[in-house]
Amino acid sequence: MPTPTYTLYYSPGAASLVVHWLLLELEAPHTLALVDTSAGEQKRPEYLALNPNGVVPTLVIDGKPHYEAAALLMHLADAFPVHALAPALSDPQRAGYTQWMFNLANMVQPLFRQWWYPHEPAGEANAETVRHYVQPRIEAQWQRIDRHLAAQGPYLLGERLSAADFYLTMLMRWSRNMPRQAIEWPQLAELAARLKARPSFAKLYEREGLTEWS
Ligand SMILES: N[C@@H](CCC(=O)N[C@@H](CS)C(=O)NCC(=O)O)C(=O)O
């Protein structure tokens, strides 16, 4: 079967980062389409036709748009089994892998949405209050995941690297300017260091023009 064509709509450092990173790690040929979120391009009709949520990422696969970063990661990891970044359906580790992907998507990533967009749940006037309550909740997630890694690491699936570790690393990166960043937890720091040492990470930084947290 021919390799599908991929076009990633992205904004540097945003939730699209991990999809971009996986495309590079999997050596999947792809095209990048920059979405200027500061200019509101993600809310324009032509982009909403691709992603009605008005957020990045969107991945166009063989001409058809798809969204949700975690779902895109799972799809890509399955589509390139030779890289073994997702346990196969018949693998006993599959359930743990799916658990972590959903756990990060449901329990961790939404807290960052509240941290970056605190006006959304409670209005502009309450933004600081939202942040006040969200910060310890993010820290509790780091504590929980760090404890898991200490017992069963060094990766989320033990000795086995998976797409979930790339996802976790992006989420850790988002905490870099918070009062307590994820890498203050030792096992998380070790996992981040391992993932950041991969050649695909340097390529990702170069292509997205990133320098912070390198
Ligand atoms: N659940 C979505 C969330 C994506 C999301 O919130 N993206 C942010 C950047 S990290 C965005 O596009 N923000 C611009 C906006 O909301 O207008 C996903 O994982 O793909």
PDBQT file of the ligand as one rigid body, heavy atoms in Angstrom, charges set to zero:
ROOT
HETATM    1  N1  LIG A 301      -8.361  18.691  22.173  1.00  0.00    +0.000 N 
HETATM    2  C1  LIG A 301      -7.661  19.433  21.159  1.00  0.00    +0.000 C 
HETATM    3  C2  LIG A 301      -7.180  20.723  21.778  1.00  0.00    +0.000 C 
HETATM    4  C3  LIG A 301      -6.368  21.559  20.818  1.00  0.00    +0.000 C 
HETATM    5  C4  LIG A 301      -6.099  22.964  21.360  1.00  0.00    +0.000 C 
HETATM    6  O1  LIG A 301      -6.652  23.396  22.396  1.00  0.00    +0.000 OA
HETATM    7  N2  LIG A 301      -5.221  23.691  20.635  1.00  0.00    +0.000 N 
HETATM    8  C5  LIG A 301      -4.868  25.035  21.017  1.00  0.00    +0.000 C 
HETATM    9  C6  LIG A 301      -3.355  25.235  20.986  1.00  0.00    +0.000 C 
HETATM   10  S1  LIG A 301      -2.520  24.220  22.125  1.00  0.00    +0.000 SA
HETATM   11  C7  LIG A 301      -5.457  26.028  20.020  1.00  0.00    +0.000 C 
HETATM   12  O2  LIG A 301      -5.562  25.767  18.850  1.00  0.00    +0.000 OA
HETATM   13  N3  LIG A 301      -5.805  27.217  20.524  1.00  0.00    +0.000 N 
HETATM   14  C8  LIG A 301      -6.320  28.288  19.749  1.00  0.00    +0.000 C 
HETATM   15  C9  LIG A 301      -7.761  28.579  20.082  1.00  0.00    +0.000 C 
HETATM   16  O3  LIG A 301      -8.350  27.892  20.935  1.00  0.00    +0.000 OA
HETATM   17  O4  LIG A 301      -8.302  29.502  19.469  1.00  0.00    +0.000 OA
HETATM   18  C10 LIG A 301      -6.506  18.585  20.631  1.00  0.00    +0.000 C 
HETATM   19  O5  LIG A 301      -5.875  17.887  21.418  1.00  0.00    +0.000 OA
HETATM   20  O6  LIG A 301      -6.262  18.584  19.408  1.00  0.00    +0.000 OA
ENDROOT
TORSDOF 0
